[in-house]
Amino acid sequence: MALKLVIGNKNYSTWSLRPWFFMKNLNVDFEEELVYLFEEDTNKQLAPYFSDSKVPVLVKGDLQVWDTLAIIETLTDMYPEKKGWPQDFRARAIARSASAEMHSSFNALRNALPMNLRKRFADYPINNEVQKDIDRIVSVWEYCHKNASTKGSWLMGDFSGVDAMYAPIVMRFKGYDVKLSGFAAEYCDWVANNPYMQEWVDAGLKETQVIQEDEV
Ligand SMILES: N[C@@H](CCC(=O)N[C@@H](CS)C(=O)NCC(=O)O)C(=O)O
């Protein structure tokens, strides 16, 4: 039975990008259903899903998995051969910690720098709270890189769930001209140049819907 991923606007929806990027990079076959958020018929379109009118949702037959981390964990259960998390126990624990921190933290950054692929700001003003989040993310990335169990340009060497979790952060850093150096700068270029990221961005840039809340 075909897998389906229900997502929101590619221009704005960071939570949708995460599992989409995960599935694409792991070569998981799926169809996508895109529901534009905050439109008149959004709630109606999301009514069949048990997700409180939110995206993403992974659908397999009568099974629905809502919430990004649960989707990544479920896909890793479904396709163990695709190695969605690092194989090494220690690296896996670190990747999961960084992923869980992304899921539960960085509210200042999330509020001040919403993902909006249409916008590119030069020297965007960054307040202290947002800078603290940026500094923490950079140190999490460096910690992952230092503890990677395989060689490669992703956070833990090979691609894994933690790269999917931080993919929208990369696009925020690019969009708001966040100044980075060393591994963080190289990592952002690596993710932004990933062909699936480029596919997502190209599609996002074709959208015309506007979510006022995410326009700074
Ligand atoms: N914690 C959830 C967050 C899901 C979420 O907030 N999704 C946003 C889109 S990025 C959404 O559906 N917003 C629509 C709404 O809040 O009505 C997850 O990890 O999937």
PDBQT file of the ligand as one rigid body, heavy atoms in Angstrom, charges set to zero:
ROOT
HETATM    1  N1  LIG A 301       4.906  19.457  16.629  1.00  0.00    +0.000 N 
HETATM    2  C1  LIG A 301       4.264  19.292  15.367  1.00  0.00    +0.000 C 
HETATM    3  C2  LIG A 301       4.021  20.661  14.776  1.00  0.00    +0.000 C 
HETATM    4  C3  LIG A 301       3.105  20.655  13.590  1.00  0.00    +0.000 C 
HETATM    5  C4  LIG A 301       2.754  22.075  13.163  1.00  0.00    +0.000 C 
HETATM    6  O1  LIG A 301       2.639  22.988  13.999  1.00  0.00    +0.000 OA
HETATM    7  N2  LIG A 301       2.585  22.260  11.852  1.00  0.00    +0.000 N 
HETATM    8  C5  LIG A 301       2.230  23.554  11.318  1.00  0.00    +0.000 C 
HETATM    9  C6  LIG A 301       2.825  23.756   9.928  1.00  0.00    +0.000 C 
HETATM   10  S1  LIG A 301       4.548  24.034   9.916  1.00  0.00    +0.000 SA
HETATM   11  C7  LIG A 301       0.729  23.611  11.092  1.00  0.00    +0.000 C 
HETATM   12  O2  LIG A 301       0.146  22.624  10.700  1.00  0.00    +0.000 OA
HETATM   13  N3  LIG A 301       0.109  24.762  11.335  1.00  0.00    +0.000 N 
HETATM   14  C8  LIG A 301      -1.271  24.937  11.070  1.00  0.00    +0.000 C 
HETATM   15  C9  LIG A 301      -2.033  25.352  12.288  1.00  0.00    +0.000 C 
HETATM   16  O3  LIG A 301      -1.420  25.517  13.368  1.00  0.00    +0.000 OA
HETATM   17  O4  LIG A 301      -3.259  25.544  12.170  1.00  0.00    +0.000 OA
HETATM   18  C10 LIG A 301       5.093  18.390  14.491  1.00  0.00    +0.000 C 
HETATM   19  O5  LIG A 301       6.216  18.137  14.840  1.00  0.00    +0.000 OA
HETATM   20  O6  LIG A 301       4.639  17.900  13.457  1.00  0.00    +0.000 OA
ENDROOT
TORSDOF 0
